[in-house]
């Protein structure tokens, strides 16, 4: 069970004054702490209904308009209302009737991390009281959540993932702000020690080969501050996934979601991706990929390896081998191209009865599927997802652990046009990194460097261009190709300011 | 059981005439076909004794001198004897007493691939007779094998791996030379068809989510010629490993080996690496890595994943979790940094009884070990390798499958100084890519571009410089640091000629 977490929407970065009509606290710690326990995610809109990110502050009329799958109005934060932290730009649009409710969700917050005090530390030691000049720790946070099979998991993750990250960081508040290497071991609660096991032979382990293979028990691996933050984010995704699982048992939360989360902490940007959303940095016109997509094709070998080691997960309906097409029963005995879990290349094998099963991984590109069901292999939720008309669970093949990439903001002098762009697959399905970079650069050139709305205008333009214009033959791009019929959500985050990087 | 394979040491490439004293057939297919069956690897020196690559053609006196671990004479092909195919340069030296017998082995051959004829195709169809203008297929081959715990596996692989590659290519002779895409299915021997299974629900599979997830049964994946060659090399490594396993049962073959194999076929160079040897291309001074090393550190997650899924392989002595140092019994209940199989970062966990086990992966850099025993995670052999003083097998954690990288020789106009360098870890332990490139460039500049011995001189210089000079305090490099005390074997292969690339 997670401890309670105090979170705060802290003051806007860069000295922008409160916008008229703002309803969020700005200059003080936030209202009663939200705990990432089950209670925090109860009630609408989790599990159904239609909701949009709180930071859009839509009126009920506007919410209704945003839910119009025919009109597909592009939404972004209004200048007259609240401005997003870090001058972040944002825009989104609903899908063209692909699913009933918009399945993208987003979050943009500044979160204050409280030190964790041991429940047994009584009286409270000074280091828990914020005395002795110890600095508070806070992080900036952006999240995009692309849901499938219902909006429940995406809504829940958008409201809670940053609190889980906060919770994972609570043990690290002082460690991360201390320049000395992190301690390998921390004091803990004393346990009743069981009798020491006899650990021979390894207690005096020696090996015959090679001669330099003697285990070195005195080894100590150095662990960096950065890898602690990565570990905290990875574990936060796991806890978030466990919480969704608990909620799904009560049927309040449906489906799963891809999650792309960005944390700015102590000078570094951590981009954590689990799914097929994408993040790129555009710096001086150059593109730096900050994520990769996790799909049945990119994770084929991990999935096949699991199916090979745990064939019972395949339910006697699937084979872990890959084939370039379905095999027909009459082809038994012929030779067919195949790929095993440890192969990158293809070879021929004689077709046996077992090869008639459906391949665990099947299809190409956007049509590739795990067990004929799902096209992404990492994300949150999906605990109840089964192969159609069967009792075979998909979840064991999905991973909730993100890949985290790190970008050190202090290593480069950024100009106002250098940005981090986050987008769900609705954006990237119809455009590529270069085109996105060109659009962003073009839009930003049209605004003064200190115009706070320029990043939202860039996000807006990206969404409009990838959605296209409604013509007789559907939504069309400028080149008359089909526009993206999916939800599209985009953050444009300036790297050059107005953040205070120190 | 593998079919018989006819192999040939074909004519030297580039029109170099037979060297005086050459004992190998040159201009005609080789002597009676060697079959990569068990019989082909019987007798000395497999399993013991001391042997050097046949292409060195050492006299018994020279062999004795090569076995001198104190003198460490550098060996390379003598100009007066046989020259290696493709003007290949080669040099090697024995270790400084690290192990009794030199554990590196090497091979350099040209292999002719015969079409496979079905044993049932009687009378022999025309396509099996080489008529109808069908071209023969041959490949150039270079292999380096760095043995451990005995020379048996390395010797056996050096004599047979290319025959296994040849065997895997036999089905592909015509397919690879046909410009149309490879057929997905080949005719085979008809089997007695069992009654068709009821494959519902997937026979009419549909899925609820996402809406575009319907399986497309009519999909056909395009497979390239290149990926067939990669698959053939991968499967050849597997068959080689199986053959070593069969031999090890009879105790004739000891130990295991890293394997780095290069195949030149139809204009492309395939570099297959399983272990910690390394291949780089030096082209116009630029370095192109052609392999990566497989070690407990680079393959940590694959190994931990296996230990996590199959804890019985850890024999109740090891934990799949990684810790930065050994945990002491008295630390139970404290918090320690750890890394799980799906993490890149580190986090703290409360130490439990199970965490006192030895970590599956432990140590850093060259000292990293799997189960405190072995420092490489891919290679051939090691079927009998166990954790010291226990019955825990290491082999399940090792992979015999290489990573194959491809370089298209036809895409670039190579000059005589562009080379592919292959080296065992004895070379790379004391030098880096840049230094190797500089030495090679420096040596090659000292010889005429058409001097056939220039590549052997480059290999020779690389070996001499990484071995160092024997001083009072051992073998020392030019900078007085310790030289490599390991076996060192190096191929230098010219990319610009004299090969005929078409």
Interface residues (C-beta under 8 A of the other chain):
Chain A: X98 X99 X148 X149 X168 X171 X182 X184 X185 X186 X187 X188 X189 X190 X191 X193 X194 X196 X197 X199 X200 X201 X202 X205 X206 X207 X208 X209 X210 X211 X212 X213 X215 X216 X217 X218 X219 X220 X221 X222 X223 X227 X228 X229 X230 X231 X232 X233 X234 X235 X255 X302 X305 X306 X309 X310 X317 X324 X325 X326 X329 X330 X331 X332 X333 X334 X335 X336 X337 X339 X342 X343 X344 X345 X346 X347 X348 X350 X351 X353 X356 X357 X358 X362 X363 X364 X366 X367 X369 X372 X373 X374 X375 X385 X387 X388 X389 X390 X399 X401 X403 X404
Chain B: X98 X99 X148 X149 X168 X171 X182 X184 X185 X186 X187 X188 X189 X190 X191 X193 X194 X196 X197 X199 X200 X201 X202 X205 X206 X207 X208 X209 X210 X211 X212 X213 X215 X216 X217 X218 X219 X220 X221 X222 X223 X227 X228 X229 X230 X231 X232 X233 X234 X235 X255 X302 X305 X306 X309 X310 X317 X324 X325 X326 X329 X330 X331 X332 X333 X334 X335 X336 X337 X339 X342 X343 X344 X345 X346 X347 X348 X350 X351 X353 X356 X357 X358 X362 X363 X364 X366 X367 X369 X372 X373 X374 X375 X385 X387 X388 X389 X390 X399 X401 X403 X404
